[in-house]
Amino acid sequence: MRFPAGFQWGVSTASVQIEGGASADGKGESIWDRFARQGKIKGGPDAVNVTCDHYGRWAEDVELLAGLGVDVYRFSVSWPRIFPEGAGQVNHKGLDFYRRLIAALHEKGIQPAVTLYHWDLPQALQEKGGWLARDTAHRFAEYSATLFKDLGRDVPLWMTLNEPFIVVFSGHLTGEHAPGLRKPFSAMQVAHHLLLGHGEAVKAFRQIAPTGARIGLTNFLWDHQSASASSGDRAAALRADGMISRWFLDPVLKGHYPEDIMTWYRSRFAAPKIQDGDMEVISQPIDFMGVQYYSRIIHRANPWNLFTGFGQVEPHSVPTTDMGWEIYPEGLYKLLLRLHKEYGDIPLIVTEGGAAFADTVTPDGRVHDTDRVQYLREHIRAVGKALDAGVNVQGYYVWSFLDNLEWHHGVSKRFGLVYVDFDTLKRTLKDSAYWYRDFIRSGASLNPAGSVS
């Protein structure tokens, strides 16, 4: 199996998860800083204040990236590092940090890919309503325009939002993520404002960004299956797919929300308030869609589960990752094929793919993460299979470059190609990092046995 010339191999991270420096050089408070101080993150505030200290060790990390030989490094900008109050006065020290990082990446021949919003809303905007307030979409567009003007000539690839579903579901329904709200009757308004902010940012991008730069967004997409052929189980799987996937894909790529899910929300909770012209803004043409796949979900009907409407999620099959997610590479192939069939030939980039395992360092200083090597090999094979079927997939980015803060789990879940000792912050390349490096050096070729050719 060989991948075409120009296919991009990368790794991904996010600002909250790796940077630390929570109040360094004028950075404002984020909703995750506040969430940690409220005792809602395993490990407490230090888990966010320090995490990997990428803010202080970025030069070392760029050297590691160069050693991996990746084409692309996807990272997110911290909104409160640029606008401590969410809007108004720009913090130039924050901009300088990203300028230095981007310049260093270019020196190593690595393309920067920037995510504008990976969940770290300035706390100052949260206190004005957060994403429940329509004004936050406008502030997001202003923040985005600032980055386009200042960094745009050096960044070829932009992503507006990272997984808006998670912001809605985990941040505003279950409350397990910052800002920790449980508001089922207004959560869909949050979804609409997120997508509106995306659309307004795309409009600004078209006016400001240099020719050749591209913009899209990423979505959290699972392979949804029914537990049986019964009408109830199939309805539960279809509804879950509608809430998690189609609700965030259809407005951007088709210009409307899925009617079956809109009807369900109207009958049980509250549909979002949509103003004239909103859907035209949201459906501004994008250049690619980011696909973030980790597993499948098998659904069984449960008429009493009105909170999410997903029905009952069946127990996972084995093997699973340290997150309890089934390892199911076939689902990535099916998902890519489905997106191509339903949404046309829009370019797709797998902007996150990876797995958490309970990694340890051996006495000789190695990390033998055989399970992760197997995971990556089989999921990359699934991407190649989709390419062979005619799907326009243009890249695969491993989540994640470094072990990092896994949100409310703190630093207890290890997704990285690079092991981080959170006491000393020492970085150690895992076997998966060496495998990925060799795979890229081989010209991205897998032999029939799945080994690097």
NORRA-V588745 format. One record per residue. PHI is phi in whole degrees, 0 to 359 (999 if undefined). D_FIRST is the distance of its C-alpha to the first C-alpha in Angstrom with 1 decimal. Layout:
# NORRA-V588745
PHI;D_FIRST  PHI;D_FIRST
This chain:
# NORRA-V588745
999;0.0  238;3.8  260;6.8  291;10.0  301;13.0  93;15.4  296;13.3  256;15.5  254;15.2  213;18.6  224;21.0  234;23.9  213;27.5  216;30.9  302;34.3  302;36.3  280;33.8  231;33.7  290;36.5  67;39.7  53;42.7  299;43.9  231;47.1  286;46.4  53;47.5  86;48.9  298;46.0  275;47.4  285;47.0  256;44.1  296;44.1  283;42.0  299;44.6  295;47.3  302;45.3  294;45.0  293;48.7  278;49.5  79;47.9  257;45.0  237;42.2  300;41.7  101;43.0  75;45.4  303;45.7  298;44.3  300;40.9  269;40.8  297;43.2  243;41.0  38;37.7  266;35.5  52;38.0  297;35.4  298;38.3  265;39.9  241;36.8  300;34.6  296;34.7  299;33.5  292;30.6  296;29.6  297;29.4  296;27.1  300;24.8  297;24.8  295;24.0  289;20.8  79;19.7  289;19.1  278;19.3  225;21.4  241;24.1  265;25.2  218;28.8  248;31.8  269;35.3  278;38.2  305;40.5  288;43.6  282;42.8  266;43.3  236;46.0  305;47.8  257;49.8  90;46.9  199;48.5  89;51.3  283;51.2  281;48.0  270;47.4  291;46.5  295;45.7  294;42.9  299;41.6  300;41.9  301;39.6  287;36.7  300;37.7  297;37.4  299;34.1  296;32.6  298;34.1  294;32.7  298;29.2  298;29.6  299;31.0  266;27.8  77;25.6  253;24.5  280;24.9  279;27.1  237;26.4  253;29.6  265;30.4  282;34.1  224;34.9  244;33.3  85;36.4  261;39.0  295;41.8  302;44.9  300;47.5  299;50.1  282;48.4  299;48.0  289;51.7  259;52.1  119;50.1  58;46.5  286;44.1  289;46.9  265;48.7  300;47.6  299;48.7  297;45.7  299;43.4  291;45.6  294;45.6  296;41.8  296;41.7  294;44.2  301;42.3  299;39.1  299;41.0  299;42.3  290;38.8  300;37.7  292;40.8  273;40.6  245;36.9  302;35.4  291;35.3  249;33.0  238;30.6  277;28.1  223;26.8  233;29.2  235;29.1  288;32.5  240;32.3  258;30.2  44;30.1  302;33.6  304;33.6  294;33.9  302;36.8  288;38.6  288;37.9  278;38.1  269;40.4  231;42.8  244;42.7  273;42.1  77;43.2  281;40.9  245;39.6  298;41.8  273;44.2  78;44.7  261;46.3  231;46.7  229;47.6  299;46.2  276;48.6  229;47.3  298;43.7  289;42.5  292;44.6  301;42.6  301;39.4  295;41.1  292;42.2  300;38.8  292;37.3  296;40.4  299;39.9  303;36.3  297;37.6  293;40.4  292;38.1  297;35.9  301;39.1  296;40.1  301;36.8  297;37.1  276;40.6  247;39.8  292;36.2  291;35.4  301;33.5  101;29.8  289;29.7  234;28.1  221;29.2  201;28.1  214;28.4  246;26.5  229;27.0  275;26.9  233;25.1  249;24.8  271;23.8  266;27.4  230;28.2  268;31.6  291;32.9  206;34.2  275;34.8  295;38.3  296;39.3  293;40.1  294;36.8  294;34.9  294;37.3  295;36.7  293;32.9  295;33.4  294;36.0  297;33.8  299;31.0  294;33.6  287;35.1  273;31.9  254;29.6  296;31.4  298;34.5  253;32.5  268;30.2  300;32.7  299;35.3  284;33.0  261;31.0  236;33.7  86;36.9  204;38.3  283;38.1  295;37.1  295;40.4  295;40.0  281;39.6  300;42.3  296;44.6  296;43.8  296;44.6  299;47.8  279;49.0  239;48.5  239;48.2  208;48.4  284;46.2  291;45.8  277;48.3  245;46.8  271;48.8  304;48.9  90;46.1  300;43.9  292;41.2  293;41.1  292;40.6  298;37.8  266;35.9  308;35.8  303;32.6  247;29.8  262;26.8  194;24.1  240;24.0  275;22.9  250;21.4  238;22.3  239;21.1  232;22.1  190;22.8  245;24.5  231;28.3  253;30.1  247;33.5  233;36.8  301;39.8  212;42.5  296;45.4  271;46.9  272;44.0  271;45.3  293;44.3  255;40.6  78;40.5  279;37.3  80;38.9  251;38.2  279;34.8  289;34.0  302;33.3  289;29.8  282;27.9  254;26.7  279;24.9  231;25.9  273;25.8  292;29.0  273;29.7  82;29.9  266;26.9  297;24.8  273;21.2  218;19.5  297;15.9  301;16.1  295;18.8  293;16.7  301;14.7  297;18.1  295;19.8  298;17.5  296;17.9  296;21.6  298;22.2  297;20.8  291;23.1  271;26.1  239;26.1  84;24.6  269;22.2  300;23.2  301;20.5  243;19.2  233;18.5  282;17.8  276;20.8  213;21.1  201;18.9  174;20.1  208;22.5  265;25.9  224;26.8  277;30.1  287;29.1  223;31.7  266;32.2  282;33.0  303;36.1  270;34.1  83;32.8  249;29.2  236;27.4  265;25.2  267;23.4  302;21.0  299;20.9  290;19.6  301;16.8  297;15.8  302;16.5  295;14.3  303;11.3  286;11.7  285;12.7  295;9.9  299;7.7  296;10.5  295;10.4  299;7.0  297;8.6  294;11.7  301;10.4  297;9.5  275;13.0  98;14.6  281;15.4  274;16.3  263;14.8  243;15.5  187;15.2  220;15.0  244;18.1  284;18.7  257;22.2  220;23.8  299;24.4  243;27.6  305;29.3  204;31.8  285;34.3  267;32.9  52;35.7  290;38.5  282;36.9  66;37.7  259;35.6  274;35.2  243;31.6  253;29.0  258;25.7  283;25.2  284;22.8  245;26.2  283;29.1  245;32.4  279;35.7  283;37.8  272;41.0  255;40.3  69;37.3  295;35.6  261;31.9  224;29.7  294;26.0  275;24.4  303;21.7  296;19.3  295;20.3  295;19.6  298;16.2  297;15.3  302;17.0  293;15.1  299;11.7  295;13.0  297;14.6  287;11.6  86;10.5  58;8.3  236;5.6  245;5.1  278;6.3  304;7.4  278;10.3  92;8.9  275;10.3  291;9.8  277;9.2
